[in-house]
Structures are given as C-alpha cells and as structure tokens.
Amino acid sequence: PLVEWVSPIPATLPEPLGPFIPDDLYMQSPNSRYLNQASDVADINAPEAWEWALGNPNVVIAICGGGINWITPGYHQSADVAANLWTNPGEIAGNGIDDDGNGYVDDIHGWNFYAYTGHPIGDNDIEYTHTPYTLPPDYLLPDPLWWHGTPMASHAASAIDNCTAVHCGVGVAPQCKIMGVPHYSGESIVYAADNGAKVLA
C-alpha cells in the first residue's frame, strides 16, 4: 500500500546489447566506485542498469540539499549539470513577473528557499544559497551548502559522455531533468511537487 508506482521490465523487451559505459574521464575514478566495481560488491551496477534505461526527460528530480553550481565555471560540474536543468515552461526569464502565478518571480530553474535580508522568501538564484554566518577567508566555495547540492544534482542526472566540467559527475539517470530547490523545508518540497518533480533528493 505504500508503493505508488512500479515499472517492471516487460517480458517482451529485447535483450540488451551489453553494459553501457560512458566515456567520461572520471567513470573509472575511485571517486566513482559507487557506480561500478570489478568486484561487484559495493556498487549500484550502473552500467547494467544503463543498458535498460538512462532516465526520462519527463522525470524531474528536485535537489533540496543546497545550491547547484550550473553557471560558475572552473570548479565543479557546471556544464554537465546545466545541460539537464529543468526549465519552468510557465515563466519568461528576466522579465520580473510571476508569469505562471505560483508566487515566485522568474523561477526559471527552481527557487532558492534560503530567506535572507531583503529576500524574505528567498530568490530565484539556485546556484548560491545565503546563510547568516561568515565563511573563513580561505574557504574555496561560496557557501557551505553549495557543495552538497551540486554533487547531488550531478550524481542524480548530470549529462554523461564527453563531460566538459573540471570535476565531472556521472549521472545515474542522465536523461532526467534537475530542479533546484535549495533548503530542506516544507515550502521547497511543496514547490517541487506542485511544479512536477517526481523525485526529491
């Protein structure tokens, strides 16, 4: 009774041709051992899954944990994440109007639910979150929660094959879309569900 939807592999589906191995630079990196290991002990068997499915562009994965780097180049997986960002079909970018009437102005790729001074309900900048404390001067990232959202988005659904980012991620469902809703809160979860997200991460 707790299962909403299940999709078994149809008996009539043709046999797969073999495991799909993307040519991303970090596919065989120790950092990607969760995807595939020679011992086949502690991984998710990604290549075996990919021979059946690579995700679906109609499935939106909402990333709640932190900001998603999709603009700033040179540090994380910006290009590979940006390639699969969800785009709100009811909004017109940059016009300063809540075109779809959902209460969020220019929420093109989602909404940053970290409220801060001047923006009591957050803003549409899903890349950076806004926290009330000061970072140490040698901190490499713009926000202590930024790194958490970016890898989550990358592992979930970043583009694969010929990755262009400095630190490539390998998305387990690379044809799905990524919605940014930084901040685990009731508002972020409701927003994600109301705007078509099927998965919360």
N, C-alpha and C positions, 0 to 999 in steps of 0.2 A: 504493500500500500504506500510505501514511501518513495517508490520509483515512479517518476513522471513519464519517462520516455526511454526506450531501449531500441537499438537498431542492430539486430543480429546480421552477420554476414550471410547473404542469401545463398542457398544451396546451388542456385543456377549461375552464380558469379564465376566467370572464367578464372582458372588458376593464375595466380600472379606470376610474373616473369622472373622474379627474384628480388632480393632486398635492394631498396633504393638508397644509394649512398651519395649525399650531396658533396660537391667538391669544395665546400667552404674550408678555409685554411685551418680552422680550429676543430673540425669534425673529429680528428683523431687526437686532439689535445687531451692531456689528463684532466683539464677542466670540463671536458665534455664526456667524461667516463660514464655519467649517468645515462647517456643515450645508448651506448653500445660498448661492450667489453668482450674481449676474446673469450674470457672465462664464462660469460653469460650468467653471471651470478647476481650481480647487484646493479642491473641497469633496467631500462624500461623497454628494451628491444625496439628502439625507434626504427631502425631500417626495416625490420619485419612488419611493423605497423604501416610504414610509408608505402610498402608495396601494395597495400589495400586502399589507403586514403591519405591525403595531405591536408585534410580540413576542408572547409566550405566557406566561400566568401560571404555567404548569408549568415554565418555564425559569428557573433560579435563577442569578444572576450573583454570584460571590463577589468582594468588594472586599478585596484583600490589602494595599494600599499604606499605609493609615493609618486613623485613626479616622473615623467617619462622623457628622457632625452631624445628628441627627434629633430631638433634644429641645430644645436651646437655641435660642430664637427670636432674631431680630433681626440675625443676621449673614449666615448662608449659607442653603442651600436646605432647611432642616429639614423644613418641612411637605410639600414635594414629594417628598423622599426618604422620609420616614416613611410616606407613603401606599402605597409599594410595597415596604416591608421584608418579607423572608421571616420567617415565624414558625414556629418549631420545633413540629411537631404533637405531639411526644412529651413536651414539657415543660409543667409548670404554673408559671406565673410567680410568683416571690416566695416559694415555699414552702421554699427552701433545700435541696431534694432533687434529686438527679440522677435524675429520673423515667424518662428513656429509657436510663439506664445506659451512656452514652457517655463517662463520665469528666469531664463538665463540668456543674457545678451551675447550673441556671437559665439555660442558654444559649438564651434565647428568640429572639434575632435573630442569633445567631452568638457568637463568642468573641474577646476581646482577647488575643492571644498575646504581648503585651509583658509579660514577667515583671518583677516589681518586689518590693521589700521587703514581706513579709507575704503576697504572692501569687506564689509561685514558678512557677505555671503560668498566670499571668495572671488575668483575671476576665471577667465577662460584660458589662462596660461597653464596648460597641463604639464609643461616641461619643468618648471620650478615651483616648489612649494614655498610657503612663507611661514617661518617659525619665529617665536618671540625671543629666542636666545642667540647669542653671538658665537660665530664659529671661530676656532683658533686660526691665527694668520696663515699657518701652513696647511690648512685643510684644502684638499685638492678639488673637492666637489662643491657646488654652490649651495647645497642643502643636505643635512644629514639623512633625509628620507629619499632624496633624489636617486641614489644608487639602488635603493631597494625596488622602486618601481621599474626602472629601466631593465634590469636583468629579468624581472618577472615578465615584462612585455616581450623581451627578446626570446626567452626560452619558450614562451607560450606560442607566439605567432610571428616572429620576425621572418623576413624573406630569406630564403636559402638559395644556394648555388651562386657562385661568383660574388661572395659578400664583399662589400666595399668599405665597411667600417674598420676602425683600428682594432677594436676588440669585437670580433664577430660573434654573434649569438647564433644558435641553430634552433629555429622554432619547431616545436613538435607538431604544430598544426599550421604550417606556413601559408595556407590559403585562407585562414580565418582573418577577421579584422580586429584591430586593437582600439578600444575606447579608453581614454584616460579619465579617471575619476579619483584623483589623489585624495586620500583620507578615508580610513575605515570609519564610516559614520552612517547613521540611518539615512541621511539625505543623499549620500553618494550611492548607496545601494538602491534606494528608490529611484533616483535619477537613471541609474544604469538599467534597471528593469523597465522603467517607463519608456526608455529610448531604444529598447530592442536587444539589450545584452542577454546572452544565453548562459554565460559563464562569468563568475566573479572570482578574481584571483588577487 
